[in-house]
Amino acid sequence: MDVKDLIEVDPEKMGGTPVFNGTRVPIKHLFDYLEGGDTVEVFLDHFPTVTRAQALGLLELSRETLLSQYEVAT
């Protein structure tokens, strides 16, 4: 998935906070859940407007971004 398929930033929606595309769920919530020890499944149960593909796509995009930045730095 492309970042535009995953994330939406609109000043009229949640004050411009990055949200999962087509929802009002901030992407930060996924990271907060994972940091708190919850699984992706728990997150999805609490935010049914977010699809599994969106959640996993965001994690993959984050992974790719971090790894590419690390590779450039070394």
PDB file of N, H, CA, C and O in Angstrom:
ATOM      1  N   MET A   1       0.831  -1.190   0.000  1.00  0.00           N
ATOM      2  CA  MET A   1       0.000   0.000   0.000  1.00  0.00           C
ATOM      3  C   MET A   1       0.871   1.248   0.000  1.00  0.00           C
ATOM      4  O   MET A   1       1.929   1.291   0.628  1.00  0.00           O
ATOM      5  N   ASP A   2       0.417   2.225  -0.695  1.00  0.00           N
ATOM      6  H   ASP A   2      -0.442   2.190  -1.205  1.00  0.00           H
ATOM      7  CA  ASP A   2       1.086   3.520  -0.756  1.00  0.00           C
ATOM      8  C   ASP A   2       0.654   4.361   0.448  1.00  0.00           C
ATOM      9  O   ASP A   2      -0.428   4.157   0.998  1.00  0.00           O
ATOM     10  N   VAL A   3       1.495   5.292   0.844  1.00  0.00           N
ATOM     11  H   VAL A   3       2.374   5.458   0.397  1.00  0.00           H
ATOM     12  CA  VAL A   3       1.186   6.138   1.998  1.00  0.00           C
ATOM     13  C   VAL A   3      -0.148   6.860   1.811  1.00  0.00           C
ATOM     14  O   VAL A   3      -0.879   7.054   2.782  1.00  0.00           O
ATOM     15  N   LYS A   4      -0.474   7.259   0.589  1.00  0.00           N
ATOM     16  H   LYS A   4       0.120   7.101  -0.200  1.00  0.00           H
ATOM     17  CA  LYS A   4      -1.735   7.955   0.332  1.00  0.00           C
ATOM     18  C   LYS A   4      -2.938   7.034   0.494  1.00  0.00           C
ATOM     19  O   LYS A   4      -4.053   7.503   0.726  1.00  0.00           O
ATOM     20  N   ASP A   5      -2.721   5.730   0.373  1.00  0.00           N
ATOM     21  H   ASP A   5      -1.816   5.348   0.185  1.00  0.00           H
ATOM     22  CA  ASP A   5      -3.791   4.760   0.613  1.00  0.00           C
ATOM     23  C   ASP A   5      -4.000   4.528   2.104  1.00  0.00           C
ATOM     24  O   ASP A   5      -5.062   4.064   2.521  1.00  0.00           O
ATOM     25  N   LEU A   6      -3.004   4.845   2.896  1.00  0.00           N
ATOM     26  H   LEU A   6      -2.142   5.222   2.558  1.00  0.00           H
ATOM     27  CA  LEU A   6      -3.027   4.541   4.325  1.00  0.00           C
ATOM     28  C   LEU A   6      -3.376   5.731   5.205  1.00  0.00           C
ATOM     29  O   LEU A   6      -4.140   5.605   6.161  1.00  0.00           O
ATOM     30  N   ILE A   7      -2.812   6.882   4.876  1.00  0.00           N
ATOM     31  H   ILE A   7      -2.191   6.984   4.099  1.00  0.00           H
ATOM     32  CA  ILE A   7      -2.870   8.031   5.779  1.00  0.00           C
ATOM     33  C   ILE A   7      -3.539   9.212   5.094  1.00  0.00           C
ATOM     34  O   ILE A   7      -3.312   9.489   3.916  1.00  0.00           O
ATOM     35  N   GLU A   8      -4.360   9.890   5.861  1.00  0.00           N
ATOM     36  H   GLU A   8      -4.544   9.665   6.818  1.00  0.00           H
ATOM     37  CA  GLU A   8      -5.025  11.097   5.390  1.00  0.00           C
ATOM     38  C   GLU A   8      -4.726  12.219   6.376  1.00  0.00           C
ATOM     39  O   GLU A   8      -4.824  12.027   7.588  1.00  0.00           O
ATOM     40  N   VAL A   9      -4.363  13.384   5.860  1.00  0.00           N
ATOM     41  H   VAL A   9      -4.283  13.540   4.875  1.00  0.00           H
ATOM     42  CA  VAL A   9      -4.150  14.566   6.697  1.00  0.00           C
ATOM     43  C   VAL A   9      -5.015  15.670   6.115  1.00  0.00           C
ATOM     44  O   VAL A   9      -4.776  16.151   5.007  1.00  0.00           O
ATOM     45  N   ASP A  10      -6.025  16.063   6.882  1.00  0.00           N
ATOM     46  H   ASP A  10      -6.219  15.672   7.782  1.00  0.00           H
ATOM     47  CA  ASP A  10      -6.987  17.065   6.427  1.00  0.00           C
ATOM     48  C   ASP A  10      -7.260  18.004   7.596  1.00  0.00           C
ATOM     49  O   ASP A  10      -7.711  17.561   8.652  1.00  0.00           O
ATOM     50  N   PRO A  11      -6.989  19.302   7.418  1.00  0.00           N
ATOM     51  CA  PRO A  11      -7.226  20.243   8.513  1.00  0.00           C
ATOM     52  C   PRO A  11      -8.672  20.221   9.024  1.00  0.00           C
ATOM     53  O   PRO A  11      -8.934  20.595  10.168  1.00  0.00           O
ATOM     54  N   GLU A  12      -9.604  19.786   8.178  1.00  0.00           N
ATOM     55  H   GLU A  12      -9.392  19.482   7.249  1.00  0.00           H
ATOM     56  CA  GLU A  12     -11.013  19.729   8.565  1.00  0.00           C
ATOM     57  C   GLU A  12     -11.364  18.444   9.318  1.00  0.00           C
ATOM     58  O   GLU A  12     -12.467  18.318   9.849  1.00  0.00           O
ATOM     59  N   LYS A  13     -10.439  17.504   9.363  1.00  0.00           N
ATOM     60  H   LYS A  13      -9.543  17.606   8.931  1.00  0.00           H
ATOM     61  CA  LYS A  13     -10.686  16.223  10.032  1.00  0.00           C
ATOM     62  C   LYS A  13      -9.671  16.059  11.148  1.00  0.00           C
ATOM     63  O   LYS A  13      -8.470  15.963  10.898  1.00  0.00           O
ATOM     64  N   MET A  14     -10.154  16.028  12.371  1.00  0.00           N
ATOM     65  H   MET A  14     -11.130  16.106  12.574  1.00  0.00           H
ATOM     66  CA  MET A  14      -9.301  15.828  13.550  1.00  0.00           C
ATOM     67  C   MET A  14      -8.184  16.878  13.625  1.00  0.00           C
ATOM     68  O   MET A  14      -7.093  16.595  14.120  1.00  0.00           O
ATOM     69  N   GLY A  15      -8.464  18.076  13.136  1.00  0.00           N
ATOM     70  H   GLY A  15      -9.350  18.305  12.734  1.00  0.00           H
ATOM     71  CA  GLY A  15      -7.506  19.174  13.231  1.00  0.00           C
ATOM     72  C   GLY A  15      -6.211  18.951  12.475  1.00  0.00           C
ATOM     73  O   GLY A  15      -5.188  19.553  12.802  1.00  0.00           O
ATOM     74  N   GLY A  16      -6.245  18.086  11.460  1.00  0.00           N
ATOM     75  H   GLY A  16      -7.076  17.597  11.194  1.00  0.00           H
ATOM     76  CA  GLY A  16      -5.052  17.825  10.661  1.00  0.00           C
ATOM     77  C   GLY A  16      -4.174  16.708  11.195  1.00  0.00           C
ATOM     78  O   GLY A  16      -3.096  16.454  10.658  1.00  0.00           O
ATOM     79  N   THR A  17      -4.626  16.041  12.245  1.00  0.00           N
ATOM     80  H   THR A  17      -5.501  16.248  12.681  1.00  0.00           H
ATOM     81  CA  THR A  17      -3.889  14.891  12.776  1.00  0.00           C
ATOM     82  C   THR A  17      -3.886  13.780  11.732  1.00  0.00           C
ATOM     83  O   THR A  17      -4.933  13.501  11.149  1.00  0.00           O
ATOM     84  N   PRO A  18      -2.751  13.139  11.474  1.00  0.00           N
ATOM     85  CA  PRO A  18      -2.741  12.019  10.521  1.00  0.00           C
ATOM     86  C   PRO A  18      -3.660  10.891  11.009  1.00  0.00           C
ATOM     87  O   PRO A  18      -3.516  10.390  12.124  1.00  0.00           O
ATOM     88  N   VAL A  19      -4.601  10.510  10.148  1.00  0.00           N
ATOM     89  H   VAL A  19      -4.717  10.918   9.242  1.00  0.00           H
ATOM     90  CA  VAL A  19      -5.554   9.448  10.467  1.00  0.00           C
ATOM     91  C   VAL A  19      -5.490   8.375   9.394  1.00  0.00           C
ATOM     92  O   VAL A  19      -4.991   8.605   8.292  1.00  0.00           O
ATOM     93  N   PHE A  20      -6.003   7.200   9.734  1.00  0.00           N
ATOM     94  H   PHE A  20      -6.408   7.013  10.629  1.00  0.00           H
ATOM     95  CA  PHE A  20      -6.141   6.164   8.718  1.00  0.00           C
ATOM     96  C   PHE A  20      -7.125   6.669   7.674  1.00  0.00           C
ATOM     97  O   PHE A  20      -8.185   7.196   8.013  1.00  0.00           O
ATOM     98  N   ASN A  21      -6.777   6.508   6.421  1.00  0.00           N
ATOM     99  H   ASN A  21      -5.916   6.079   6.146  1.00  0.00           H
ATOM    100  CA  ASN A  21      -7.587   6.997   5.318  1.00  0.00           C
ATOM    101  C   ASN A  21      -9.024   6.487   5.429  1.00  0.00           C
ATOM    102  O   ASN A  21      -9.255   5.296   5.639  1.00  0.00           O
ATOM    103  N   GLY A  22      -9.983   7.401   5.284  1.00  0.00           N
ATOM    104  H   GLY A  22      -9.794   8.368   5.113  1.00  0.00           H
ATOM    105  CA  GLY A  22     -11.395   7.042   5.334  1.00  0.00           C
ATOM    106  C   GLY A  22     -11.953   6.881   6.734  1.00  0.00           C
ATOM    107  O   GLY A  22     -13.090   6.442   6.902  1.00  0.00           O
ATOM    108  N   THR A  23     -11.154   7.235   7.752  1.00  0.00           N
ATOM    109  H   THR A  23     -10.230   7.592   7.615  1.00  0.00           H
ATOM    110  CA  THR A  23     -11.601   7.112   9.144  1.00  0.00           C
ATOM    111  C   THR A  23     -11.293   8.404   9.884  1.00  0.00           C
ATOM    112  O   THR A  23     -10.760   9.358   9.318  1.00  0.00           O
ATOM    113  N   ARG A  24     -11.641   8.409  11.152  1.00  0.00           N
ATOM    114  H   ARG A  24     -12.075   7.635  11.612  1.00  0.00           H
ATOM    115  CA  ARG A  24     -11.247   9.499  12.046  1.00  0.00           C
ATOM    116  C   ARG A  24     -10.312   8.962  13.126  1.00  0.00           C
ATOM    117  O   ARG A  24     -10.193   9.555  14.198  1.00  0.00           O
ATOM    118  N   VAL A  25      -9.653   7.845  12.847  1.00  0.00           N
ATOM    119  H   VAL A  25      -9.750   7.363  11.976  1.00  0.00           H
ATOM    120  CA  VAL A  25      -8.777   7.181  13.815  1.00  0.00           C
ATOM    121  C   VAL A  25      -7.333   7.629  13.583  1.00  0.00           C
ATOM    122  O   VAL A  25      -6.747   7.308  12.549  1.00  0.00           O
ATOM    123  N   PRO A  26      -6.756   8.364  14.529  1.00  0.00           N
ATOM    124  CA  PRO A  26      -5.359   8.779  14.382  1.00  0.00           C
ATOM    125  C   PRO A  26      -4.423   7.569  14.294  1.00  0.00           C
ATOM    126  O   PRO A  26      -4.597   6.588  15.018  1.00  0.00           O
ATOM    127  N   ILE A  27      -3.439   7.648  13.408  1.00  0.00           N
ATOM    128  H   ILE A  27      -3.298   8.445  12.820  1.00  0.00           H
ATOM    129  CA  ILE A  27      -2.500   6.536  13.257  1.00  0.00           C
ATOM    130  C   ILE A  27      -1.708   6.317  14.543  1.00  0.00           C
ATOM    131  O   ILE A  27      -1.263   5.203  14.819  1.00  0.00           O
ATOM    132  N   LYS A  28      -1.534   7.374  15.325  1.00  0.00           N
ATOM    133  H   LYS A  28      -1.896   8.278  15.101  1.00  0.00           H
ATOM    134  CA  LYS A  28      -0.811   7.268  16.598  1.00  0.00           C
ATOM    135  C   LYS A  28      -1.453   6.232  17.514  1.00  0.00           C
ATOM    136  O   LYS A  28      -0.759   5.581  18.295  1.00  0.00           O
ATOM    137  N   HIS A  29      -2.766   6.074  17.426  1.00  0.00           N
ATOM    138  H   HIS A  29      -3.330   6.602  16.791  1.00  0.00           H
ATOM    139  CA  HIS A  29      -3.454   5.106  18.289  1.00  0.00           C
ATOM    140  C   HIS A  29      -2.908   3.692  18.096  1.00  0.00           C
ATOM    141  O   HIS A  29      -2.778   2.944  19.064  1.00  0.00           O
ATOM    142  N   LEU A  30      -2.588   3.322  16.859  1.00  0.00           N
ATOM    143  H   LEU A  30      -2.694   3.930  16.072  1.00  0.00           H
ATOM    144  CA  LEU A  30      -2.050   1.977  16.621  1.00  0.00           C
ATOM    145  C   LEU A  30      -0.734   1.805  17.372  1.00  0.00           C
ATOM    146  O   LEU A  30      -0.526   0.793  18.042  1.00  0.00           O
ATOM    147  N   PHE A  31       0.143   2.781  17.262  1.00  0.00           N
ATOM    148  H   PHE A  31      -0.026   3.603  16.718  1.00  0.00           H
ATOM    149  CA  PHE A  31       1.434   2.693  17.950  1.00  0.00           C
ATOM    150  C   PHE A  31       1.253   2.705  19.468  1.00  0.00           C
ATOM    151  O   PHE A  31       1.973   2.009  20.184  1.00  0.00           O
ATOM    152  N   ASP A  32       0.297   3.491  19.958  1.00  0.00           N
ATOM    153  H   ASP A  32      -0.287   4.056  19.376  1.00  0.00           H
ATOM    154  CA  ASP A  32       0.020   3.517  21.397  1.00  0.00           C
ATOM    155  C   ASP A  32      -0.440   2.148  21.890  1.00  0.00           C
ATOM    156  O   ASP A  32      -0.004   1.686  22.945  1.00  0.00           O
ATOM    157  N   TYR A  33      -1.316   1.504  21.133  1.00  0.00           N
ATOM    158  H   TYR A  33      -1.671   1.880  20.276  1.00  0.00           H
ATOM    159  CA  TYR A  33      -1.797   0.174  21.515  1.00  0.00           C
ATOM    160  C   TYR A  33      -0.647  -0.827  21.548  1.00  0.00           C
ATOM    161  O   TYR A  33      -0.504  -1.588  22.505  1.00  0.00           O
ATOM    162  N   LEU A  34       0.161  -0.821  20.508  1.00  0.00           N
ATOM    163  H   LEU A  34       0.045  -0.203  19.731  1.00  0.00           H
ATOM    164  CA  LEU A  34       1.278  -1.769  20.448  1.00  0.00           C
ATOM    165  C   LEU A  34       2.280  -1.500  21.566  1.00  0.00           C
ATOM    166  O   LEU A  34       2.780  -2.432  22.195  1.00  0.00           O
ATOM    167  N   GLU A  35       2.569  -0.235  21.807  1.00  0.00           N
ATOM    168  H   GLU A  35       2.163   0.522  21.295  1.00  0.00           H
ATOM    169  CA  GLU A  35       3.493   0.128  22.883  1.00  0.00           C
ATOM    170  C   GLU A  35       2.955  -0.323  24.239  1.00  0.00           C
ATOM    171  O   GLU A  35       3.721  -0.687  25.132  1.00  0.00           O
ATOM    172  N   GLY A  36       1.638  -0.295  24.383  1.00  0.00           N
ATOM    173  H   GLY A  36       1.016   0.001  23.658  1.00  0.00           H
ATOM    174  CA  GLY A  36       1.010  -0.714  25.628  1.00  0.00           C
ATOM    175  C   GLY A  36       0.894  -2.224  25.785  1.00  0.00           C
ATOM    176  O   GLY A  36       0.391  -2.707  26.799  1.00  0.00           O
ATOM    177  N   GLY A  37       1.358  -2.973  24.782  1.00  0.00           N
ATOM    178  H   GLY A  37       1.767  -2.581  23.958  1.00  0.00           H
ATOM    179  CA  GLY A  37       1.356  -4.428  24.877  1.00  0.00           C
ATOM    180  C   GLY A  37       0.181  -5.111  24.211  1.00  0.00           C
ATOM    181  O   GLY A  37       0.064  -6.335  24.262  1.00  0.00           O
ATOM    182  N   ASP A  38      -0.696  -4.333  23.585  1.00  0.00           N
ATOM    183  H   ASP A  38      -0.601  -3.338  23.544  1.00  0.00           H
ATOM    184  CA  ASP A  38      -1.833  -4.926  22.886  1.00  0.00           C
ATOM    185  C   ASP A  38      -1.419  -5.432  21.512  1.00  0.00           C
ATOM    186  O   ASP A  38      -0.368  -5.062  20.989  1.00  0.00           O
ATOM    187  N   THR A  39      -2.247  -6.271  20.946  1.00  0.00           N
ATOM    188  H   THR A  39      -3.101  -6.572  21.371  1.00  0.00           H
ATOM    189  CA  THR A  39      -1.999  -6.803  19.607  1.00  0.00           C
ATOM    190  C   THR A  39      -2.732  -5.964  18.571  1.00  0.00           C
ATOM    191  O   THR A  39      -3.587  -5.144  18.904  1.00  0.00           O
ATOM    192  N   VAL A  40      -2.385  -6.182  17.325  1.00  0.00           N
ATOM    193  H   VAL A  40      -1.690  -6.848  17.055  1.00  0.00           H
ATOM    194  CA  VAL A  40      -3.097  -5.525  16.226  1.00  0.00           C
ATOM    195  C   VAL A  40      -4.572  -5.908  16.281  1.00  0.00           C
ATOM    196  O   VAL A  40      -5.440  -5.079  16.008  1.00  0.00           O
ATOM    197  N   GLU A  41      -4.859  -7.157  16.632  1.00  0.00           N
ATOM    198  H   GLU A  41      -4.154  -7.830  16.854  1.00  0.00           H
ATOM    199  CA  GLU A  41      -6.244  -7.618  16.693  1.00  0.00           C
ATOM    200  C   GLU A  41      -7.057  -6.839  17.725  1.00  0.00           C
ATOM    201  O   GLU A  41      -8.210  -6.491  17.474  1.00  0.00           O
ATOM    202  N   VAL A  42      -6.462  -6.567  18.877  1.00  0.00           N
ATOM    203  H   VAL A  42      -5.524  -6.849  19.081  1.00  0.00           H
ATOM    204  CA  VAL A  42      -7.154  -5.772  19.902  1.00  0.00           C
ATOM    205  C   VAL A  42      -7.426  -4.372  19.365  1.00  0.00           C
ATOM    206  O   VAL A  42      -8.531  -3.850  19.513  1.00  0.00           O
ATOM    207  N   PHE A  43      -6.424  -3.769  18.746  1.00  0.00           N
ATOM    208  H   PHE A  43      -5.526  -4.193  18.625  1.00  0.00           H
ATOM    209  CA  PHE A  43      -6.600  -2.445  18.142  1.00  0.00           C
ATOM    210  C   PHE A  43      -7.755  -2.464  17.146  1.00  0.00           C
ATOM    211  O   PHE A  43      -8.623  -1.592  17.182  1.00  0.00           O
ATOM    212  N   LEU A  44      -7.766  -3.452  16.262  1.00  0.00           N
ATOM    213  H   LEU A  44      -7.061  -4.161  16.233  1.00  0.00           H
ATOM    214  CA  LEU A  44      -8.815  -3.538  15.243  1.00  0.00           C
ATOM    215  C   LEU A  44     -10.192  -3.762  15.863  1.00  0.00           C
ATOM    216  O   LEU A  44     -11.188  -3.249  15.353  1.00  0.00           O
ATOM    217  N   ASP A  45     -10.259  -4.512  16.943  1.00  0.00           N
ATOM    218  H   ASP A  45      -9.449  -4.929  17.357  1.00  0.00           H
ATOM    219  CA  ASP A  45     -11.537  -4.704  17.642  1.00  0.00           C
ATOM    220  C   ASP A  45     -12.069  -3.385  18.189  1.00  0.00           C
ATOM    221  O   ASP A  45     -13.277  -3.147  18.183  1.00  0.00           O
ATOM    222  N   HIS A  46     -11.167  -2.530  18.661  1.00  0.00           N
ATOM    223  H   HIS A  46     -10.186  -2.723  18.666  1.00  0.00           H
ATOM    224  CA  HIS A  46     -11.573  -1.250  19.239  1.00  0.00           C
ATOM    225  C   HIS A  46     -11.833  -0.178  18.181  1.00  0.00           C
ATOM    226  O   HIS A  46     -12.536   0.798  18.444  1.00  0.00           O
ATOM    227  N   PHE A  47     -11.271  -0.357  16.994  1.00  0.00           N
ATOM    228  H   PHE A  47     -10.701  -1.150  16.781  1.00  0.00           H
ATOM    229  CA  PHE A  47     -11.430   0.622  15.915  1.00  0.00           C
ATOM    230  C   PHE A  47     -11.837  -0.105  14.631  1.00  0.00           C
ATOM    231  O   PHE A  47     -11.022  -0.265  13.722  1.00  0.00           O
ATOM    232  N   PRO A  48     -13.092  -0.543  14.558  1.00  0.00           N
ATOM    233  CA  PRO A  48     -13.532  -1.366  13.424  1.00  0.00           C
ATOM    234  C   PRO A  48     -13.535  -0.649  12.072  1.00  0.00           C
ATOM    235  O   PRO A  48     -13.665  -1.301  11.037  1.00  0.00           O
ATOM    236  N   THR A  49     -13.395   0.673  12.060  1.00  0.00           N
ATOM    237  H   THR A  49     -13.289   1.203  12.901  1.00  0.00           H
ATOM    238  CA  THR A  49     -13.336   1.372  10.772  1.00  0.00           C
ATOM    239  C   THR A  49     -11.971   1.237  10.109  1.00  0.00           C
ATOM    240  O   THR A  49     -11.828   1.507   8.916  1.00  0.00           O
ATOM    241  N   VAL A  50     -10.973   0.822  10.878  1.00  0.00           N
ATOM    242  H   VAL A  50     -11.089   0.603  11.846  1.00  0.00           H
ATOM    243  CA  VAL A  50      -9.630   0.584  10.326  1.00  0.00           C
ATOM    244  C   VAL A  50      -9.565  -0.868   9.869  1.00  0.00           C
ATOM    245  O   VAL A  50      -9.927  -1.776  10.616  1.00  0.00           O
ATOM    246  N   THR A  51      -9.105  -1.083   8.646  1.00  0.00           N
ATOM    247  H   THR A  51      -8.810  -0.345   8.038  1.00  0.00           H
ATOM    248  CA  THR A  51      -8.985  -2.453   8.141  1.00  0.00           C
ATOM    249  C   THR A  51      -7.655  -3.060   8.577  1.00  0.00           C
ATOM    250  O   THR A  51      -6.696  -2.357   8.895  1.00  0.00           O
ATOM    251  N   ARG A  52      -7.634  -4.370   8.578  1.00  0.00           N
ATOM    252  H   ARG A  52      -8.413  -4.941   8.320  1.00  0.00           H
ATOM    253  CA  ARG A  52      -6.393  -5.086   8.893  1.00  0.00           C
ATOM    254  C   ARG A  52      -5.303  -4.690   7.896  1.00  0.00           C
ATOM    255  O   ARG A  52      -4.148  -4.504   8.279  1.00  0.00           O
ATOM    256  N   ALA A  53      -5.668  -4.563   6.622  1.00  0.00           N
ATOM    257  H   ALA A  53      -6.606  -4.715   6.311  1.00  0.00           H
ATOM    258  CA  ALA A  53      -4.697  -4.175   5.592  1.00  0.00           C
ATOM    259  C   ALA A  53      -4.116  -2.794   5.880  1.00  0.00           C
ATOM    260  O   ALA A  53      -2.925  -2.570   5.664  1.00  0.00           O
ATOM    261  N   GLN A  54      -4.936  -1.872   6.363  1.00  0.00           N
ATOM    262  H   GLN A  54      -5.904  -2.054   6.538  1.00  0.00           H
ATOM    263  CA  GLN A  54      -4.433  -0.537   6.692  1.00  0.00           C
ATOM    264  C   GLN A  54      -3.453  -0.596   7.864  1.00  0.00           C
ATOM    265  O   GLN A  54      -2.378   0.002   7.809  1.00  0.00           O
ATOM    266  N   ALA A  55      -3.821  -1.310   8.913  1.00  0.00           N
ATOM    267  H   ALA A  55      -4.694  -1.796   8.957  1.00  0.00           H
ATOM    268  CA  ALA A  55      -2.956  -1.391  10.096  1.00  0.00           C
ATOM    269  C   ALA A  55      -1.625  -2.046   9.751  1.00  0.00           C
ATOM    270  O   ALA A  55      -0.564  -1.529  10.099  1.00  0.00           O
ATOM    271  N   LEU A  56      -1.684  -3.180   9.069  1.00  0.00           N
ATOM    272  H   LEU A  56      -2.547  -3.600   8.787  1.00  0.00           H
ATOM    273  CA  LEU A  56      -0.444  -3.867   8.703  1.00  0.00           C
ATOM    274  C   LEU A  56       0.343  -3.067   7.671  1.00  0.00           C
ATOM    275  O   LEU A  56       1.574  -3.067   7.691  1.00  0.00           O
ATOM    276  N   GLY A  57      -0.357  -2.391   6.778  1.00  0.00           N
ATOM    277  H   GLY A  57      -1.357  -2.390   6.762  1.00  0.00           H
ATOM    278  CA  GLY A  57       0.314  -1.544   5.791  1.00  0.00           C
ATOM    279  C   GLY A  57       1.077  -0.411   6.450  1.00  0.00           C
ATOM    280  O   GLY A  57       2.187  -0.083   6.033  1.00  0.00           O
ATOM    281  N   LEU A  58       0.487   0.192   7.481  1.00  0.00           N
ATOM    282  H   LEU A  58      -0.415  -0.074   7.820  1.00  0.00           H
ATOM    283  CA  LEU A  58       1.176   1.265   8.201  1.00  0.00           C
ATOM    284  C   LEU A  58       2.419   0.739   8.905  1.00  0.00           C
ATOM    285  O   LEU A  58       3.462   1.392   8.896  1.00  0.00           O
ATOM    286  N   LEU A  59       2.313  -0.425   9.506  1.00  0.00           N
ATOM    287  H   LEU A  59       1.466  -0.956   9.513  1.00  0.00           H
ATOM    288  CA  LEU A  59       3.484  -1.013  10.168  1.00  0.00           C
ATOM    289  C   LEU A  59       4.576  -1.336   9.155  1.00  0.00           C
ATOM    290  O   LEU A  59       5.755  -1.100   9.420  1.00  0.00           O
ATOM    291  N   GLU A  60       4.202  -1.864   8.013  1.00  0.00           N
ATOM    292  H   GLU A  60       3.244  -2.056   7.797  1.00  0.00           H
ATOM    293  CA  GLU A  60       5.186  -2.182   6.967  1.00  0.00           C
ATOM    294  C   GLU A  60       5.831  -0.905   6.432  1.00  0.00           C
ATOM    295  O   GLU A  60       7.044  -0.858   6.232  1.00  0.00           O
ATOM    296  N   LEU A  61       5.028   0.120   6.203  1.00  0.00           N
ATOM    297  H   LEU A  61       4.042   0.082   6.366  1.00  0.00           H
ATOM    298  CA  LEU A  61       5.560   1.400   5.731  1.00  0.00           C
ATOM    299  C   LEU A  61       6.535   1.981   6.757  1.00  0.00           C
ATOM    300  O   LEU A  61       7.588   2.500   6.387  1.00  0.00           O
ATOM    301  N   SER A  62       6.192   1.896   8.024  1.00  0.00           N
ATOM    302  H   SER A  62       5.336   1.475   8.324  1.00  0.00           H
ATOM    303  CA  SER A  62       7.079   2.383   9.087  1.00  0.00           C
ATOM    304  C   SER A  62       8.386   1.605   9.091  1.00  0.00           C
ATOM    305  O   SER A  62       9.466   2.183   9.207  1.00  0.00           O
ATOM    306  N   ARG A  63       8.275   0.313   8.965  1.00  0.00           N
ATOM    307  H   ARG A  63       7.396  -0.156   8.870  1.00  0.00           H
ATOM    308  CA  ARG A  63       9.462  -0.558   8.928  1.00  0.00           C
ATOM    309  C   ARG A  63      10.366  -0.183   7.761  1.00  0.00           C
ATOM    310  O   ARG A  63      11.570   0.004   7.932  1.00  0.00           O
ATOM    311  N   GLU A  64       9.774  -0.076   6.570  1.00  0.00           N
ATOM    312  H   GLU A  64       8.796  -0.228   6.431  1.00  0.00           H
ATOM    313  CA  GLU A  64      10.559   0.248   5.375  1.00  0.00           C
ATOM    314  C   GLU A  64      11.229   1.608   5.508  1.00  0.00           C
ATOM    315  O   GLU A  64      12.387   1.776   5.128  1.00  0.00           O
ATOM    316  N   THR A  65      10.500   2.574   6.046  1.00  0.00           N
ATOM    317  H   THR A  65       9.559   2.437   6.355  1.00  0.00           H
ATOM    318  CA  THR A  65      11.044   3.919   6.206  1.00  0.00           C
ATOM    319  C   THR A  65      12.221   3.921   7.175  1.00  0.00           C
ATOM    320  O   THR A  65      13.262   4.515   6.894  1.00  0.00           O
ATOM    321  N   LEU A  66      12.056   3.260   8.305  1.00  0.00           N
ATOM    322  H   LEU A  66      11.211   2.777   8.534  1.00  0.00           H
ATOM    323  CA  LEU A  66      13.147   3.201   9.285  1.00  0.00           C
ATOM    324  C   LEU A  66      14.358   2.463   8.740  1.00  0.00           C
ATOM    325  O   LEU A  66      15.491   2.913   8.911  1.00  0.00           O
ATOM    326  N   LEU A  67      14.127   1.340   8.091  1.00  0.00           N
ATOM    327  H   LEU A  67      13.207   0.975   7.953  1.00  0.00           H
ATOM    328  CA  LEU A  67      15.255   0.572   7.559  1.00  0.00           C
ATOM    329  C   LEU A  67      15.980   1.326   6.452  1.00  0.00           C
ATOM    330  O   LEU A  67      17.208   1.276   6.375  1.00  0.00           O
ATOM    331  N   SER A  68      15.244   2.019   5.599  1.00  0.00           N
ATOM    332  H   SER A  68      14.247   2.059   5.661  1.00  0.00           H
ATOM    333  CA  SER A  68      15.902   2.762   4.518  1.00  0.00           C
ATOM    334  C   SER A  68      16.710   3.922   5.086  1.00  0.00           C
ATOM    335  O   SER A  68      17.775   4.245   4.561  1.00  0.00           O
ATOM    336  N   GLN A  69      16.225   4.547   6.140  1.00  0.00           N
ATOM    337  H   GLN A  69      15.359   4.285   6.566  1.00  0.00           H
ATOM    338  CA  GLN A  69      16.971   5.639   6.764  1.00  0.00           C
ATOM    339  C   GLN A  69      18.223   5.107   7.446  1.00  0.00           C
ATOM    340  O   GLN A  69      19.270   5.754   7.413  1.00  0.00           O
ATOM    341  N   TYR A  70      18.125   3.950   8.054  1.00  0.00           N
ATOM    342  H   TYR A  70      17.274   3.424   8.081  1.00  0.00           H
ATOM    343  CA  TYR A  70      19.282   3.345   8.708  1.00  0.00           C
ATOM    344  C   TYR A  70      20.336   2.978   7.670  1.00  0.00           C
ATOM    345  O   TYR A  70      21.526   3.209   7.881  1.00  0.00           O
ATOM    346  N   GLU A  71      19.897   2.405   6.547  1.00  0.00           N
ATOM    347  H   GLU A  71      18.930   2.218   6.376  1.00  0.00           H
ATOM    348  CA  GLU A  71      20.838   2.002   5.503  1.00  0.00           C
ATOM    349  C   GLU A  71      21.553   3.202   4.909  1.00  0.00           C
ATOM    350  O   GLU A  71      22.732   3.112   4.566  1.00  0.00           O
ATOM    351  N   VAL A  72      20.853   4.332   4.783  1.00  0.00           N
ATOM    352  H   VAL A  72      19.896   4.405   5.062  1.00  0.00           H
ATOM    353  CA  VAL A  72      21.473   5.547   4.261  1.00  0.00           C
ATOM    354  C   VAL A  72      22.493   6.080   5.260  1.00  0.00           C
ATOM    355  O   VAL A  72      23.532   6.612   4.868  1.00  0.00           O
ATOM    356  N   ALA A  73      22.198   5.939   6.547  1.00  0.00           N
ATOM    357  H   ALA A  73      21.354   5.508   6.866  1.00  0.00           H
ATOM    358  CA  ALA A  73      23.073   6.479   7.589  1.00  0.00           C
ATOM    359  C   ALA A  73      24.350   5.662   7.768  1.00  0.00           C
ATOM    360  O   ALA A  73      25.341   6.179   8.283  1.00  0.00           O
ATOM    361  N   THR A  74      24.343   4.402   7.354  1.00  0.00           N
ATOM    362  H   THR A  74      23.538   3.982   6.935  1.00  0.00           H
ATOM    363  CA  THR A  74      25.528   3.573   7.579  1.00  0.00           C
ATOM    364  C   THR A  74      26.448   3.560   6.387  1.00  0.00           C
ATOM    365  O   THR A  74      27.491   2.906   6.420  1.00  0.00           O
TER     366      THR A  74
END
